[in-house]
C-alpha cells in the first residue's frame, strides 16, 4: 500500500544516513560497508562507487602508510574516540584535492561482527571562528579583554 507507515523499528543507519557529518562504516579489514549522503558530497564519490572499496580511497596517498598504522593500533583495542583534529588526518576528494578532517570513531557489534563507525567533518576555518568570537565580544554586555599566554592584549 503506497504511503503506508512501516511497523519496522528504525535501524541505526536510518539515523546516521541523513547526518550533517559524513558517516562511513568499515569492517576490521578496512572495507567500506556504508557511506551516507554527506560522505558522498564531501569526498565527491557516490556510495555505489565507494561501498566495497578500501577505506584508503578516502585518504591522500602520502598518508596511507601512516594511516594503516593508526588503523592497526585502533583495531588492537577498539573503543570510542571523540572528535579530534590532527594535522596528519586529511581526506582526499575524487578530484585529488586534499582537505583536513576531524574524525570520531566508535566500534559497533553488528550481526556479522565488529564494525567501525566513523563520523567525519571538515573543521571550520579559523578566520570564521575568530569572526564569531569578535562578534560575541562586541555584543557582550560586560567589558572583556582577551590576552595570550604572555599577558599580551
Secondary structure, 3 states (H helix, E strand, C coil): CCCCCCCCCCCHHHHHCCCCCEEEEEECCCEEEEECHHHHHHHCCCHHHHCCCEHHHHCCHHHHHHHHHHHHHHHHCCCCEEEEEEEEEEEECCCCCEEEEEEEEEEEEECCEEEEEEEEECCCCHHHHHHHHHHHHHHCCCCCCCCCCCCCC
